[in-house]
Amino acid sequence: MMSGRVYLVGAGPGDPGLLTLRGQRCLAAADVVVHDDLVSRRLLEHARPDAEVIAVGGAHGDPARLDQAEIERLLVARATSGKTVVRLKNGDPFLFGRGAEEAEALGRAGVPFEVVPGVSAALAVPAYAGIPATHRDHASLVTIATGHQARPAAGAEPTAPALPWAELARQRGTLVFVMGMRQLPAIMAKLLEHGLAGATPAAAVERGTTGRQRTVVATVATLAERVAAAELGPPAVVVVGSVVGVRERVRWFEERPLFGRRVVVTRPRAQAGELARLLEDAGAEVILFPTIAIAPPRDPAALERAVAGAAQQDWIVFTSPNGVRVFFEVFARQERDVRELATVRLAAIGPETAAELGRRHLRADTVPAEYRAEGLIAALAGEDLRGRRFLLPRAAGARAVLPQALTARGARVEEVVAYDAVLPGEADVAGLGAALAARAVDAIAFTSSSTVRNFVTLLGAEQVRRLVCDGRPAVACIGPVTAETARGAGLVVAVEPRAYTAPALAAALIEHLRARGS
């Protein structure tokens, strides 16, 4: 019997940036990822494209939710078939995460496992709300308790968990309750019943460390009522103690410029990282809705021939990072030596394309100041192009401006389709449509004409006209070609940066949303 290995990995409390480096490495190596429902989908970007991804969590009562025994059997089955499995669990797997139970089940089955601790919501969520667990002037003791109780019979009221309430009420430190929102009135009542002063500061933090974080500050006597009035719900962390009062002096997360804003990023999943990170660093909640997937060309033999003869060209013009990646993947597969290209001059449209060449220790001879075909034509104005051979490995359906202009100046141009930008298979069209209908999206970022066209195809032109209108959500385009395509689709473009890069797009979008206010 083959035996793989299971890694019980803590996913952290919600902010994808709080995944540990060890956890990221495990995800990148996994054949199978088994994750809880609340785990940020952004973390799954670290998994291999060919990894099997299985969602096992869900709300109580969800028929798709697996019980604990089924999850343990699943882990054992995948591992004993020789797979490397990551069990991705919310927060820390050994703090109210049932990770120890899964480890015991793996041990009984003889399956090797490792534990990768995670950042616990019990400490991180209050910190993101500006509430320290300890403070020299307030608390040197922290008690973390579960507010979860076995579900009562149908129709019965939630009850407080069986905890040493008398000790908790008099411990004179910080109390942190996780998974306690359904039992919040009962928990607060138990603390009052056992002598904790009703005026003791208390807070509830919903969806902490994410762009949807909301915080209610009250007292033990009033928290349950105020939480109900604000319609806060799980997942949330409850903090009791005088440390809650520190929040007004050290709150920081809500002060980020895009806090509470939701931005849709339409870039291919593998390339969305930089733009998503910049927006998340500004406090936004990023919704990844990739509208294109990079697919092989319909005629791979033509690309193979073009790469094999690349050394005979005078110029190779790369118009996108994808073109660079695909070209050199074929180059490597043919076991070619980059020194073959010593006499070939390289042009890159845009700094991101140039950076992709740089990752292969190649420096572009020309990077036009204007990051589109017209800019390259202008940059080559002083060159005698008569008889010069140009290779253009590009996306299927790319604009004809560049090859036509080069041919008009006497160049011999060979165009080859390096990749095709196709509709993705995993787009959550229904989910995005519902968010747009609820006016719960503040901006949509487009990074190429293909992302615009496929966005309209996926949602339907009529739905796009109905839901993306009146400047809400704001439409942001990376450059004039993309903006022209968006306007042609009937969209009103609100953001168009001067530089056609992801950082410039993020900066312009941040400035626009900040100026617009709520």
C-alpha positions in Angstrom: 0.0 0.0 0.0 1.3 3.4 -1.0 1.3 6.0 1.7 1.3 9.8 1.3 1.4 12.4 4.0 -1.2 14.8 5.5 -0.3 18.3 6.5 -2.8 19.9 9.0 -2.3 23.5 8.0 -3.7 26.6 9.8 -5.1 29.0 7.2 -5.3 31.9 9.5 -8.4 34.0 10.3 -9.3 35.4 6.9 -6.7 37.8 5.6 -4.8 35.7 3.0 -1.6 37.5 3.9 -1.6 35.8 7.3 -0.9 32.3 5.9 2.5 31.2 7.2 5.4 30.6 4.8 5.4 26.9 5.8 1.7 26.7 5.0 2.2 28.3 1.6 5.0 25.7 0.8 2.7 22.9 1.8 -0.1 24.1 -0.4 2.3 24.5 -3.4 3.3 20.8 -3.0 -0.1 19.3 -2.4 -1.8 16.8 -4.6 -5.1 17.3 -2.7 -6.4 20.3 -0.7 -9.2 19.6 1.7 -10.5 23.0 3.1 -13.0 24.4 5.4 -15.8 26.6 4.0 -14.5 29.8 5.7 -11.0 29.5 4.3 -10.2 32.5 2.0 -10.4 31.3 -1.6 -7.3 33.5 -2.3 -5.2 30.9 -0.4 -6.1 28.3 -3.0 -4.1 30.2 -5.5 -1.0 28.7 -3.9 -2.1 25.2 -4.9 -1.0 23.6 -8.1 -3.4 24.0 -11.0 -3.7 20.2 -11.2 -4.4 19.7 -7.5 -7.7 18.2 -6.4 -9.5 20.8 -4.3 -12.3 19.6 -1.9 -14.5 21.8 0.2 -15.8 20.0 3.2 -17.0 22.8 5.5 -20.3 24.6 5.4 -23.0 26.1 7.6 -24.8 23.8 10.1 -27.7 22.2 8.3 -26.0 22.4 4.9 -26.5 19.0 3.2 -23.2 19.3 1.5 -21.4 19.5 4.8 -19.3 16.5 5.7 -19.4 15.3 9.3 -16.1 14.9 11.2 -15.9 11.1 10.6 -16.4 11.5 6.9 -13.6 14.1 6.7 -11.2 11.8 8.6 -12.0 9.0 6.2 -11.4 11.2 3.2 -8.0 12.3 4.5 -7.0 8.7 5.2 -8.2 7.5 1.8 -6.4 10.1 -0.2 -3.1 9.7 1.8 -3.2 5.9 1.6 -3.4 6.2 -2.2 0.0 7.9 -2.1 -1.2 11.5 -2.3 0.3 14.5 -0.5 -2.7 16.1 1.3 -3.2 19.5 2.9 -6.0 19.8 5.3 -6.5 23.6 5.3 -8.3 24.6 8.5 -9.5 28.0 9.7 -7.2 29.8 12.2 -5.0 27.3 14.0 -5.8 23.6 13.6 -5.2 22.8 17.3 -7.2 25.7 18.8 -10.9 24.7 18.7 -10.2 23.4 15.2 -10.6 19.6 15.8 -7.1 19.2 14.3 -6.1 16.9 17.1 -9.0 14.6 16.4 -7.9 14.4 12.7 -4.3 13.8 13.8 -5.4 10.9 16.0 -7.5 9.4 13.2 -4.5 9.6 10.9 -2.3 8.1 13.6 -4.7 5.1 14.0 -4.6 4.6 10.3 -0.8 4.7 10.1 -0.8 7.8 7.9 2.2 10.1 8.4 1.2 13.7 9.2 2.6 17.0 10.3 1.0 20.0 11.9 1.6 23.5 10.6 0.2 26.0 13.1 -1.7 29.0 11.9 -2.5 32.5 13.1 -5.5 32.1 15.5 -8.6 34.3 15.0 -8.7 34.5 18.8 -5.8 36.9 18.8 -5.6 38.2 15.3 -9.2 39.3 15.0 -9.2 41.5 18.1 -5.8 42.9 16.9 -7.3 43.9 13.6 -10.0 45.7 15.5 -7.5 47.6 17.6 -8.1 45.5 20.7 -4.9 44.0 22.3 -5.3 40.7 24.2 -2.9 42.0 26.9 -1.8 45.5 28.1 0.3 46.5 31.0 -2.4 48.8 32.3 -5.3 46.4 31.7 -4.7 42.6 31.5 -1.8 40.2 32.0 -4.1 37.1 31.7 -6.0 35.9 28.6 -8.6 33.1 28.6 -9.7 31.8 25.2 -13.0 29.8 25.4 -15.3 28.3 22.8 -18.8 29.7 22.8 -20.0 26.7 20.8 -22.4 24.2 22.3 -23.7 21.1 20.8 -26.7 22.1 18.8 -30.0 21.9 20.8 -33.0 20.1 19.6 -35.0 21.6 16.8 -36.8 24.7 18.0 -34.9 24.9 21.3 -33.1 28.1 22.3 -29.3 28.1 22.1 -27.7 27.5 25.5 -24.4 28.6 27.0 -21.6 26.1 26.8 -20.5 24.2 29.9 -17.7 26.4 31.1 -16.4 27.3 34.6 -18.4 30.5 34.6 -17.6 31.5 38.2 -13.8 31.4 37.5 -14.2 33.2 34.2 -16.2 36.0 35.8 -13.6 36.7 38.4 -10.3 36.1 36.5 -9.6 39.8 36.0 -8.1 39.5 32.6 -9.3 39.3 29.0 -11.9 36.8 27.9 -12.0 35.8 24.3 -14.9 33.7 23.0 -14.8 32.1 19.5 -17.7 30.5 17.8 -20.1 32.2 20.3 -22.4 34.4 18.3 -25.4 32.1 18.4 -25.0 31.8 22.1 -24.0 35.4 22.8 -27.0 36.4 24.9 -26.6 33.2 27.0 -22.8 33.8 27.4 -23.3 37.4 28.6 -26.1 36.3 30.9 -23.8 33.7 32.5 -21.0 36.2 33.1 -23.5 38.6 34.7 -25.1 35.8 36.8 -21.7 34.9 38.2 -20.7 38.4 39.3 -19.0 40.1 36.4 -19.9 43.8 36.4 -22.4 44.8 33.7 -20.3 47.9 32.9 -17.3 45.7 31.9 -16.3 46.7 28.3 -17.1 44.1 25.6 -16.9 43.9 21.8 -17.9 41.6 19.0 -15.9 41.6 15.7 -17.5 40.0 12.7 -15.4 38.7 9.8 -12.3 40.0 11.3 -9.1 40.6 9.3 -11.2 40.9 6.0 -12.6 43.9 4.2 -16.0 43.1 5.6 -14.9 43.4 9.2 -17.4 45.1 11.5 -17.1 45.8 15.2 -19.6 46.6 17.9 -18.4 47.9 21.2 -20.6 47.9 24.2 -20.6 46.4 27.7 -21.4 42.9 29.0 -24.9 44.1 29.9 -25.6 45.6 26.5 -23.5 43.7 23.9 -26.1 41.1 22.9 -28.7 43.7 22.3 -26.4 46.0 20.3 -25.0 43.1 18.2 -28.6 42.1 17.3 -29.4 45.7 16.4 -26.4 45.9 14.1 -27.2 42.5 12.6 -23.8 41.0 13.2 -23.5 37.3 12.8 -20.9 34.5 12.6 -18.1 34.2 12.1 -17.1 36.5 14.9 -14.9 36.8 18.0 -16.2 38.3 21.3 -13.8 40.1 23.6 -14.6 41.0 27.2 -12.4 43.1 29.4 -11.0 46.6 29.9 -8.6 46.1 26.9 -11.6 46.8 24.7 -11.3 50.5 25.6 -7.8 50.6 24.0 -9.5 50.3 20.6 -10.3 54.0 20.2 -6.6 54.8 20.5 -5.0 52.1 18.4 -7.7 51.1 15.8 -5.9 50.9 12.5 -7.4 48.4 10.1 -10.6 50.4 9.5 -8.4 53.5 8.7 -7.1 52.0 5.5 -8.3 54.0 2.4 -10.4 51.1 0.9 -11.6 49.6 4.1 -15.1 48.2 3.5 -14.8 48.4 -0.3 -15.2 45.4 -2.5 -13.3 45.3 -5.8 -13.7 42.7 -8.5 -10.5 41.7 -10.3 -11.0 40.1 -13.7 -7.4 39.1 -14.4 -6.4 35.4 -14.9 -6.1 33.8 -11.5 -2.4 33.1 -11.9 -1.7 36.8 -12.7 -4.1 38.5 -10.3 -1.8 38.3 -7.3 0.0 41.7 -7.6 -3.1 43.8 -8.3 -5.1 41.9 -5.6 -2.4 42.3 -3.0 -2.1 46.1 -3.6 -5.9 46.5 -3.2 -6.0 44.3 -0.1 -3.1 46.3 1.4 -5.3 49.4 1.0 -8.1 47.6 2.9 -10.3 46.3 0.1 -12.0 43.0 -0.1 -10.9 41.5 -3.4 -13.3 39.3 -5.3 -11.4 37.2 -7.9 -13.5 36.7 -10.9 -11.1 35.7 -13.7 -12.8 36.2 -17.0 -10.0 34.6 -19.1 -8.0 31.5 -18.8 -4.7 31.0 -20.8 -5.1 28.1 -23.2 -2.7 26.6 -25.7 -3.0 27.8 -29.3 -5.1 25.8 -31.7 -2.0 25.2 -33.8 0.8 24.3 -31.4 3.0 23.1 -34.3 3.2 26.7 -35.7 4.4 27.9 -32.3 6.9 25.1 -32.1 8.3 26.0 -35.5 8.5 29.7 -34.7 10.4 29.0 -31.5 12.8 26.6 -33.3 13.6 29.3 -35.8 13.7 32.3 -33.4 17.5 32.7 -33.7 17.0 33.6 -37.4 14.9 36.7 -36.4 16.2 40.2 -36.1 13.6 41.1 -33.5 11.2 39.3 -31.2 8.4 41.5 -29.9 6.6 40.4 -26.7 3.4 42.2 -26.1 2.4 40.6 -22.8 3.9 38.6 -19.9 1.9 35.6 -21.1 3.6 35.7 -24.4 7.0 35.6 -22.7 6.0 32.7 -20.4 4.6 30.6 -23.2 7.4 31.3 -25.6 10.1 30.2 -23.1 8.2 27.2 -21.9 8.3 25.9 -25.5 12.0 27.1 -25.8 12.9 25.0 -22.7 10.8 22.0 -23.8 12.9 22.0 -27.0 16.0 22.0 -24.9 17.3 25.1 -26.6 20.1 27.3 -25.3 19.3 31.0 -24.7 22.7 31.9 -26.2 21.1 31.1 -29.5 19.3 34.4 -29.2 22.5 36.5 -28.8 22.0 38.4 -32.0 18.3 38.8 -31.7 16.9 42.1 -30.3 14.0 42.0 -27.9 11.1 44.4 -27.5 8.7 44.4 -24.6 5.4 46.3 -24.5 5.0 47.4 -20.9 7.2 47.0 -17.8 5.4 43.9 -16.7 6.4 42.2 -19.9 9.9 43.5 -19.5 10.0 42.2 -16.0 8.9 38.7 -17.2 11.9 38.8 -19.6 14.1 39.9 -16.7 13.1 36.8 -14.7 14.9 34.9 -17.4 17.9 37.2 -17.2 17.0 38.8 -20.5 16.9 42.6 -20.9 14.6 44.1 -23.5 16.4 46.3 -26.0 13.3 48.5 -26.4 10.5 49.2 -23.9 8.3 52.0 -25.3 7.2 54.8 -23.1 3.6 54.2 -24.2 2.7 50.6 -23.3 0.8 49.6 -26.4 1.5 48.7 -30.1 1.4 52.4 -31.1 4.1 53.2 -28.5 6.4 50.5 -30.0 5.9 51.8 -33.5 6.9 55.3 -32.3 9.9 53.9 -30.4 11.2 52.3 -33.6 10.8 55.4 -35.7 14.5 55.9 -36.0 15.2 52.3 -37.1 15.5 51.2 -40.7 13.2 48.2 -40.7 13.5 47.3 -44.4 14.1 43.6 -44.7 14.3 43.1 -41.0 12.6 40.0 -39.6 10.2 40.3 -36.8 8.6 37.5 -34.8 5.4 38.4 -32.9 4.3 35.6 -30.5 0.9 36.9 -29.3 -2.6 36.1 -28.2 -5.1 34.8 -30.6 -7.2 37.7 -31.9 -4.6 40.4 -31.1 -5.0 43.8 -32.8 -3.5 44.1 -36.3 -2.0 47.6 -35.7 1.5 46.4 -34.9 2.1 43.9 -37.8 0.5 46.2 -40.3 2.6 49.2 -39.3 5.8 47.1 -39.3 5.0 45.6 -42.7 4.3 49.1 -44.1 7.8 50.1 -43.1 9.3 47.1 -45.0 9.7 44.6 -42.2 9.1 40.9 -42.8 6.7 40.0 -40.0 5.9 36.5 -38.8 2.9 36.4 -36.5 2.3 33.3 -34.4 -0.4 32.5 -31.9 1.3 31.7 -28.6 -1.8 31.3 -26.5 -5.5 31.8 -26.5 -7.5 33.8 -23.9 -10.6 31.6 -23.4 -13.5 31.6 -21.0 -12.6 30.1 -17.6 -14.5 27.0 -16.4 -14.8 28.0 -12.8 -16.3 31.5 -12.9 -19.0 32.1 -10.2 -21.4 34.0 -12.5 -24.4 33.6 -10.2 -22.4 34.8 -7.2 -21.1 37.9 -8.9 -24.5 38.7 -10.4 -26.1 38.5 -7.0 -23.4 40.8 -5.5 -23.9 43.3 -8.3 -27.6 43.2 -7.9 -27.3 43.9 -4.2 -25.0 46.9 -5.0 -22.3 45.2 -2.9 -19.5 45.8 -5.4 -17.6 49.1 -5.5 -15.4 48.7 -8.5 -14.5 46.3 -11.3 -10.9 46.2 -12.6 -10.2 45.2 -16.2 -6.6 44.5 -17.3 -7.1 43.7 -21.0 -9.6 43.9 -23.8 -10.1 40.1 -23.4 -11.2 40.5 -19.8 -13.8 43.0 -20.8 -15.2 41.0 -23.7 -15.4 37.8 -21.6 -16.9 39.6 -18.7 -19.8 40.7 -20.9 -20.0 37.2 -22.4 -20.1 35.5 -19.0 -22.7 37.8 -17.4 -24.6 38.6 -20.6 -24.8 42.0 -22.2 -28.3 42.8 -20.9 -27.3 42.0 -17.3 -24.1 44.0 -17.6 -26.1 47.0 -18.8 -28.6 46.7 -16.0 -26.1 46.0 -13.1 -23.0 48.0 -14.1 -24.5 51.5 -14.6 -24.6 55.0 -13.0 -20.9 54.8 -12.0 -21.6 52.1 -9.5 -19.6 50.0 -9.5 -16.7 52.1 -10.9 -15.1 50.6 -14.0 -11.3 50.8 -13.9 -9.3 49.9 -17.0 -5.5 49.5 -17.2 -5.0 51.5 -20.4 -6.7 53.1 -23.4 -7.1 50.0 -25.5 -8.9 48.2 -22.6 -10.9 51.4 -21.9 -12.0 51.6 -25.6 -13.2 48.0 -25.5 -15.1 48.8 -22.3 -16.8 51.8 -23.7 -17.7 49.8 -26.8 -19.5 47.4 -24.5 -21.5 50.3 -23.1 -19.5 50.7 -19.8 -18.7 54.1 -18.4 -14.9 54.1 -17.6 -14.2 56.0 -14.4 -10.5 55.1 -13.8 -7.7 55.0 -16.4 -4.2 55.4 -15.1 -1.5 57.3 -17.0 0.9 54.3 -16.8 -0.6 51.0 -18.0 0.6 48.8 -15.1 -1.0 46.9 -12.2 0.5 49.3 -9.6 -0.7 52.3 -11.4 -4.2 50.9 -11.9 -4.4 50.1 -8.2 -3.2 53.6 -7.2 -5.6 55.3 -9.5 -8.5 53.1 -8.3 -7.6 53.8 -4.6 -7.6 57.5 -5.3 -10.9 57.4 -7.1 -12.7 55.5 -4.5 -11.2 57.6 -1.7 -12.3 60.8 -3.4 -15.8 59.4 -4.1 -16.2 58.5 -0.4 -19.1 56.1 0.6 
